[in-house]
Amino acid sequence: METIEIKKMLSQFTLFRGLSDKEMDKIVGISISREWKKGSHIFMQDDPLENVYFIQSGRIKIYKSDINGKEQIVTIAKSGDMFPHVGFFRKGGYPAFSEVLENAKLVVVPIDQFESVLIENPELCIKVFNVLGEKIVDLQERLEAQVLNNTYEQIIKLLVRLAKLHGEVLENGLFLLKAEFTNKDLANMIGTTRETVSRTLTKLKKDKLIETDASGNIIIDSEKLLEEII
């Protein structure tokens, strides 16, 4: 990707909107474009934390793994997202793994150089901290869901969240969540078992709270689902 293309791509991120050409040129000047194939890892847990990534296309699974190999999905990042959200102004290793779910094209920015640009541009620094704040709120809400809600309620909240983040909005206000998340993926997002997710989805379909089409995509009425747990 040429410099002009990198600049055009990064300019589409909310983070960089409003920056002058001179300010954008500083970001572009430290950026490189790379492509990763499906199934590859961009970084491994505990690798030295060196870069921040901006997704032009593709999807990235961010997950943690314990000493027994049990996986906990932190998030699924998509086009328009930045990751990881830790590492600014601190040293250490990546706190999770990043696996490419779809062939991905990313812009890579070295964190130490990005930090220097942030220090020189307070407006951009504030925007970064706003993004980080939104992620903290999201993680806090998910943690509260795990503490305060039973597994059935957690699965409902997960479906609604995924529908809003990754789903396709239908004309009637419903969401179409494509069959790209397996039951195991859903289970790993909230720390339960695949069997529990399967039983819950079956119950939700039986109770007509969700529908599935011939391709296994889930049709979700978020308001109707959330009424189930009020």
C-alpha angles and dihedrals in degrees: 000000000000123000092257091053092048090051092049091048096047091046088066091063114097087225093068101036113119095027117129121244089255092053092046091049089059090056094044091048092064096039131097131185123231138171128218128196124233111275096025125116123236092197137349129231111276094014111139108281104241113140144039117214133214116199118224094170139352133043129271127201114215111198143158127221129202127215090273093055094251109155126223115187111219097185146325109239120205142179110317095027129118123212151227100027095198129068104065111134092355136087131224139078136315107277094217147017123266117209124184110236094180129020102282139204113202139176110226121208122184107238096221092054092043090053090054090053090048091053090052092047112049092179091058091044090056091050091052091051090048090055091048089049091054090052091049090052091049092050091046091053090049091049091050089050090055092048100040104030131065119235094267091055092044091055091050092050090046092053091050093048093048091046091055094044101039107010130105115242112234125209094255093056094261125125127235110212107193120226093256095113115071122212086253090055091051091048092050091053093062103024100252135115130278090237092056091051091048092051092047094050090049090052092048091052092046090051089048092239091126135017133207128209129217091276094054094254114148120233109209133194098196095193093050091048095049090050086064092068102036 
